[in-house]
Amino acid sequence: MVLGLPSCRLLRSNQPAPQPAKTFLHVTNGEFLDAVVYVVDRGQSVRLGVASSNRTTTFEIPSHIVFAPRPLSFLIHPIGAPSQPSAGDVVIEPGDDIDLRLNGGRVVLTKRPQ
């Protein structure tokens, strides 16, 4: 029984697991109304938060959504308005910085250079 204990010590690592790179979405809302922002992954919408009108708001996309390169889209729901503009699918990688501009009912999505 004593012989098995030292081998257990070898399985543990004192080094912490590497943290995944953070992925950010910067929403510039040029509209009069605040808007709720969602990330859409394989048909499932995950609420990121509220983008205030006439401001830029930054959201962190959860790492359980962006753990590898994958196509995602973003849905914008202006509070008090019937329209829901959407950005088409774009491949997002861990560590990306994405700009989303909402103006005149249109959504423009771009990636910042790394």
C-alpha positions as a Markdown table, in Angstrom:
| # | Residue | x | y | z |
|---|---|---|---|---|
| 1 | Met | 0.0 | 0.0 | 0.0 |
| 2 | Val | 2.9 | 2.4 | 0.7 |
| 3 | Leu | 4.4 | 1.8 | -2.7 |
| 4 | Gly | 1.3 | 3.2 | -4.5 |
| 5 | Leu | 1.3 | 6.6 | -2.8 |
| 6 | Pro | 4.5 | 8.1 | -4.4 |
| 7 | Ser | 3.1 | 7.5 | -7.9 |
| 8 | Cys | 0.0 | 9.6 | -7.1 |
| 9 | Arg | 2.2 | 12.6 | -6.4 |
| 10 | Leu | 3.5 | 12.4 | -10.0 |
| 11 | Leu | 0.1 | 12.8 | -11.5 |
| 12 | Arg | -0.5 | 16.3 | -10.0 |
| 13 | Ser | 0.9 | 19.3 | -11.7 |
| 14 | Asn | 1.8 | 22.5 | -9.8 |
| 15 | Gln | 1.3 | 24.5 | -13.0 |
| 16 | Pro | -2.1 | 26.1 | -13.5 |
| 17 | Ala | -4.1 | 25.2 | -16.6 |
| 18 | Pro | -3.6 | 27.8 | -19.4 |
| 19 | Gln | -6.4 | 30.4 | -19.5 |
| 20 | Pro | -8.2 | 30.7 | -22.9 |
| 21 | Ala | -7.7 | 33.9 | -24.7 |
| 22 | Lys | -10.5 | 36.4 | -24.1 |
| 23 | Thr | -12.7 | 37.4 | -27.0 |
| 24 | Phe | -14.4 | 40.8 | -27.0 |
| 25 | Leu | -17.3 | 42.4 | -29.0 |
| 26 | His | -17.2 | 46.2 | -29.1 |
| 27 | Val | -20.7 | 47.5 | -30.0 |
| 28 | Thr | -21.1 | 51.1 | -31.2 |
| 29 | Asn | -24.8 | 51.9 | -31.0 |
| 30 | Gly | -25.5 | 55.0 | -33.1 |
| 31 | Glu | -29.3 | 54.6 | -32.7 |
| 32 | Phe | -31.7 | 56.5 | -30.5 |
| 33 | Leu | -32.7 | 53.3 | -28.6 |
| 34 | Asp | -30.6 | 51.1 | -26.3 |
| 35 | Ala | -30.3 | 47.6 | -27.7 |
| 36 | Val | -30.0 | 44.1 | -26.2 |
| 37 | Val | -27.1 | 42.2 | -27.8 |
| 38 | Tyr | -27.1 | 38.4 | -28.4 |
| 39 | Val | -24.5 | 36.1 | -29.8 |
| 40 | Val | -26.0 | 33.2 | -31.8 |
| 41 | Asp | -24.2 | 29.9 | -31.8 |
| 42 | Arg | -25.8 | 27.0 | -33.8 |
| 43 | Gly | -29.3 | 28.6 | -33.5 |
| 44 | Gln | -29.0 | 29.2 | -29.7 |
| 45 | Ser | -29.0 | 32.9 | -28.6 |
| 46 | Val | -26.9 | 33.9 | -25.6 |
| 47 | Arg | -27.6 | 37.4 | -24.1 |
| 48 | Leu | -24.4 | 39.5 | -23.8 |
| 49 | Gly | -26.0 | 42.6 | -22.4 |
| 50 | Val | -27.4 | 46.0 | -23.2 |
| 51 | Ala | -25.6 | 48.4 | -25.6 |
| 52 | Ser | -26.5 | 52.0 | -24.6 |
| 53 | Ser | -27.5 | 54.4 | -27.4 |
| 54 | Asn | -24.9 | 56.7 | -28.8 |
| 55 | Arg | -22.1 | 54.9 | -27.0 |
| 56 | Thr | -19.6 | 52.1 | -27.5 |
| 57 | Thr | -20.1 | 49.1 | -25.1 |
| 58 | Thr | -17.7 | 46.2 | -24.8 |
| 59 | Phe | -18.8 | 42.7 | -24.0 |
| 60 | Glu | -16.7 | 39.6 | -23.4 |
| 61 | Ile | -17.9 | 36.6 | -25.4 |
| 62 | Pro | -18.0 | 33.6 | -23.0 |
| 63 | Ser | -15.1 | 31.2 | -23.5 |
| 64 | His | -17.5 | 28.2 | -23.6 |
| 65 | Ile | -18.8 | 29.7 | -26.9 |
| 66 | Val | -15.5 | 30.7 | -28.4 |
| 67 | Phe | -13.1 | 27.8 | -27.5 |
| 68 | Ala | -12.1 | 27.2 | -31.1 |
| 69 | Pro | -12.6 | 28.9 | -34.5 |
| 70 | Arg | -16.3 | 28.8 | -35.2 |
| 71 | Pro | -19.0 | 30.7 | -37.2 |
| 72 | Leu | -21.1 | 32.9 | -35.0 |
| 73 | Ser | -23.6 | 35.7 | -35.7 |
| 74 | Phe | -25.0 | 38.5 | -33.6 |
| 75 | Leu | -28.5 | 39.6 | -33.0 |
| 76 | Ile | -29.5 | 43.2 | -32.0 |
| 77 | His | -32.8 | 43.8 | -30.4 |
| 78 | Pro | -33.5 | 47.6 | -30.0 |
| 79 | Ile | -35.5 | 48.0 | -26.8 |
| 80 | Gly | -39.0 | 49.2 | -27.7 |
| 81 | Ala | -38.7 | 48.6 | -31.5 |
| 82 | Pro | -40.0 | 45.7 | -33.6 |
| 83 | Ser | -36.9 | 45.3 | -35.7 |
| 84 | Gln | -34.1 | 42.9 | -34.9 |
| 85 | Pro | -31.1 | 43.5 | -37.1 |
| 86 | Ser | -28.7 | 40.7 | -37.4 |
| 87 | Ala | -25.1 | 40.3 | -38.5 |
| 88 | Gly | -24.4 | 37.3 | -40.8 |
| 89 | Asp | -22.1 | 34.4 | -39.7 |
| 90 | Val | -18.5 | 35.3 | -39.3 |
| 91 | Val | -15.7 | 32.9 | -38.1 |
| 92 | Ile | -14.6 | 34.0 | -34.6 |
| 93 | Glu | -11.4 | 32.7 | -33.0 |
| 94 | Pro | -10.4 | 32.9 | -29.3 |
| 95 | Gly | -8.7 | 36.2 | -28.7 |
| 96 | Asp | -10.5 | 38.1 | -31.5 |
| 97 | Asp | -11.7 | 41.7 | -31.1 |
| 98 | Ile | -14.8 | 42.3 | -33.1 |
| 99 | Asp | -16.4 | 45.7 | -33.9 |
| 100 | Leu | -20.1 | 45.8 | -34.4 |
| 101 | Arg | -21.6 | 49.2 | -35.6 |
| 102 | Leu | -25.4 | 49.8 | -35.5 |
| 103 | Asn | -26.5 | 52.8 | -37.4 |
| 104 | Gly | -29.6 | 53.5 | -39.5 |
| 105 | Gly | -31.0 | 50.1 | -38.8 |
| 106 | Arg | -28.0 | 48.4 | -40.4 |
| 107 | Val | -25.4 | 46.2 | -38.7 |
| 108 | Val | -21.7 | 46.3 | -39.8 |
| 109 | Leu | -19.4 | 43.7 | -38.3 |
| 110 | Thr | -15.6 | 43.8 | -38.7 |
| 111 | Lys | -12.6 | 42.1 | -37.0 |
| 112 | Arg | -9.8 | 44.2 | -35.6 |
| 113 | Pro | -6.4 | 43.2 | -36.8 |
| 114 | Gln | -4.4 | 41.2 | -34.3 |
